[in-house]
Amino acid sequence: EAKIYSNINANIGAICGTLQSSIHNCHVNYFGASGFGRIGGIAGYSIEKIITSCSVNNSNIDIFHGEAGGILGYSNNNDIDNCIVTNTILSCYNGFPDGMPQYYPDNHFARVGGIVGCETRTTTNNIKNCTISYSTIMCNSAEIGATEEGKKLAPEMGIICGRANTDVGTIESCNNIDTTVYIGNLKTVTWKYGFLNLLTGSWNQAQYAGQRD
């Protein structure tokens, strides 16, 4: 198993960190990656390229902060067609490992999707004919209560995309086979505040985690 680790912001992928040409018929098996930034089973970052007939299998992608996807971590104006992700765990910690310097404490987020972590595209581009099977998308942090961190924790997780911006083109003919978004350690936390603690605040940590997109 190939394993890549980075403790600084980086673009990480099994084929390449930043994809600068279209890619076809590439297959990744037993890939492992853990770090900050953008991580994908094929590439960490890609802009205006075509990714077709690629697959990622039996892999484990874990991101502490940033975007992670089975095919691409961050996608900008790409066409992704006929790609498959199988038996893969995609997890976000949305925190920092013990003892690691907090390089980005003011910009602390995680977006994880079975195909793409974060998708920013025009309406002319598509994710189509892609399949994710027997995989898990999850937040990997321990249960966090109504602490300052717990009040902000809200990973964006989805079967196809962690985040798909409002101008995204078509997501069509994609299949999910026994893949789940696990939110068991996320919950709605409440706390008291204000004069005599008469006011109640609440925050749903799973508000951006879904089974579809």
N, C-alpha and C positions, 0 to 999 in steps of 0.2 A: 504494500500500500504506500503510495506517495503521500507525503504529509508536508504541508506548507504552513508556516507560522509567522505572523508579523505582529509586533507590538507598536507599530506606528501606522498611520493612515496609508493604505495601499490599495492598488487594483490587483486582485489575485484570481487566477483561473488555472484549470488543469492544462488548457491549451495555450492560453496567453493571458497576461494581465489586462492589457488594453487591445481590443480587436480592431485592426486597421485595414482589414480586407474581408470580403465575404468568405464564409466557411461552409463546407459541404461534406457530409458523410464522415464526420469525425466521432469517435466513440471513446468514452472515458470509463474506466472501471477502477474501483477501490481507490478513489481520490479522497484525501482528507485535507481540510484547511481550517485554520482558526486564526482570527485576527480582527483588525479594525479596517474600516473602509468599505470596499466593494468586492464581494467574493461570488464567483459563479462556477458551476461545474465545467463550463466551456471557457468563459471569459469573465473577468470582473467588470469591465466597462466596454461598451460598444456604441458607436454613433453612425447611423445611416448605412448599415450593412445588411446583408442577407445571410441568415443562418438556417440551413435546411438539412434535414435527415441526420441530425446529430443525436447522440444519446449519452446519458450519464447513469451509471449503475453502481449499486453497492457502495455508495459514498457517504461521507459525513462532513457537512459544512456547518461551522459554528462561528457566529459573528458576535463580537462584544458590542460593537457600535457600527452602524452603517446599513448597507444593503446586501442581501444574500439571495441568490436564486439558483434553482437547479441547472438552468442554462446560462443566464446572465445575472450578474448582481445588479447592474444599472444599465437600462436600455433607453437610448434616445434615438427615435426615428429609425428603428430596425424592423425588418420583416423576419419573423420567426415561424418556420413552417415544418411540420412533420418531425418534430423533436420529441424525444421520450426521456423521462426521468423515472427510474425504477429503484426500489429498495434503498432509498436514500433518506437520511435524516438531515433536516435543515433547521437549525436552532439559533435563536438570538438570546443573548444573555441580558442585553440592555443595561449593562453595568460594567464594572472593571474587575479583573481578577485580583485577588488579594496580593498586595505588595506591588502592583503595577502603577506607575504614575498616571494620574488622571489628565491625559493630554487635552481632552475635549470636554470639560465638565459643563460648558454652557451650550453644547450642541449634542445632546445625548438622546439618540433615537435608534430604532431598529425596524427595518422593513424586510420581510422575508416572504418569498413566494415560491411555489413549486416549479415554476418556469422562470419568472423574473422577480427580483426583489422590488425594484421601483421602475415603473414604465412611464416615460415622457415622450409622447409621439404626436404626430399630426394625424388627421383623420384618414390619410391615404395608406397607412401602414397597418399591419395585422399581426396578431398571434393566432395561428390557425393550425388545425389538425395535429395539435400536440397532446401528449398523454403523460399523466403522472400516475404511477401505480405503486401500491404497497409501500408508501413513504409516510413520513411524519414531519409536520411543520409545527414548531413549538417555541415557547419562551423557556429558556433553560435556567432562569433564575429561581432561587428559592422563594417560597411564599413571602410576599412583602406586605406588611400591614400599613397602617396610616402614619407612616414616617414621611419625611420630606421626599424621599425617593419614591415611596409607594404612592404618593399623591400625584406623581408625574409619570409613572410607569404606564405605558400604553403602546406596546409593540403593534405594528401594522403587519398582519399575517393573513395570507390567503392561499387557496389551492393553486391558482394560476399566478396572481400578482399579489405582492404585499401591499403596494400602492399603485393604482392606475389613475393617472391624472385625468382631469375632466375632458381634455381634448384628445383622449386616446382613441385610436381607430378601433376596428372591429376585433373582438375576441370571439372566434367562432370555431365550431367543430372540435372543441377540446374535450378530452375525456379524463375522468377521475376514476381510478379503480382502487378501492380500499385505501385511500389516503385521507388522513384527518389533520385538522388543525387542532392541536391539543392546547386547551386553555385552563386545565385543571388547577394550575397554581396561580391563576389570575382571578381577581374578585373585585367586587365593589367595596371600597373601604369608606368608612365614615369617621368623622371626628367632630368634636365640639369646639366652638370658638366664639369670640365676641364677649360682650358684657355678661359676666356670670356664666359663661359658656352656654348661653341660651340658644345659640344658633348651631345648626348642624350642616357640615359640609360633606360632600360625597364625591367619589371619583371611580368610574368604572374602568378598571385596568384592561378589560377585554373588549372595549368599545370598538376597536379597529381590527379585531380578529374575527374572520368569518370563514365559512366553508366554501364560498364561491370564488370571489375575486380578491 
